[in-house]
Amino acid sequence: MWVEGTTNGTYLRRSMKTASWERATVLARVIEDSDNASKTPERKDEPVTIVKAVTEYLADAKARELADATLYKLETQLRKQFLGWCKAEGYKFLTEFDLRAAQSFRASWTDGGLAKKKKQERLTGFFWFCIRAGWLTANPTDRLGRISVTQAPTDYFTRGEYEKLLDATYLYREGRGETIGGINGTRIRALIMLMRWSGLRIRDAVTLEKTRLINDNLLLYQAKTGTPVYVPLPPQVAEALRTLPDGVKPNPRYFFWSGNGLPKSAVADWQRSFRRVFKLAGLEKPDGSAKRCFPHMLRDTFAVEMLLAGVPIDQVSMLLGHASVKITEKHYSPWVKARQDQLAASVRNAWGFLGGTSPLSPKRGKTKLVLIQA
């Protein structure tokens, strides 16, 4: 009798040196058992470390072409804060991180309510990535309680306050660092006017390319349909951009940016200058207290003035570059009252045309006609 087959990955054909089928069968089983015993047991995959998971998640985020600002936030929260906390608390593998660990990590955050909410959303997204990768079967952040955020509505600049901001730029004297960066009263005045009348965010305004100004129209962005979205600028604003003096390190491509370094650093320089302008303007609330001012309020001013002027909210949403009208409604709900005040005034003005009388006027008696012969 002969045995033929594959053992330990090698083809085998051997004589059993017996004519007995039963004896040959027993010998074949002995060879199989010996082969199985000689094999190295399959090594089970070790649990994935938190460091590896974070590294692959950040690499995937970069491959998805996320915005630089988003990548920076993910890098800061996960690689610096999350990994640092896990190392200090002794967590090495993903499977060790449970709900209690998530609660403890969240308790270490010292940010405001809105920032905490965003952090929790990013952490949840990270663990969903781990589940899709097959490293976890459940998301440890699923049962985390929601963070309640009472967000104070962002204010905007009235027309009088906007004029005070422009006046303050004539009193502006740049500091040493700003002289190096080429920030002066004329340039920051042009930036204020641009943001107020275009609705651009400060980052988009600072990095605005000169080719996007066509006559008095500013190209905001390219819609998904391929249609360009423009916003007309007042002639004095467009002229201020065309005649803008160069900074210390001018770049023919940009209005306000040298093109060197990161846009984030350039924005930080301009934000410091904005704080000085706001201080010079000395804006106050109706109760006499100082009004907190931020560059983003110029974008809010653009949106609110458009709404008060009767521009449909879907068109305002398009000008702001929002993905949905619901986003516009959410962010500018604080100005519903302002729009209501305008509507109320319009209704009062219309009272005189409703039946020819105002509801506040005395009731009229019966009409009596008198015929007069000419």
Summary of the structure (lengths in Angstrom):
residues: 374
radius of gyration: 35.0
end to end distance: 143.9
largest distance: 148.3
contacts: 920
relative contact order: 0.07
helix: 54%
strand: 8%
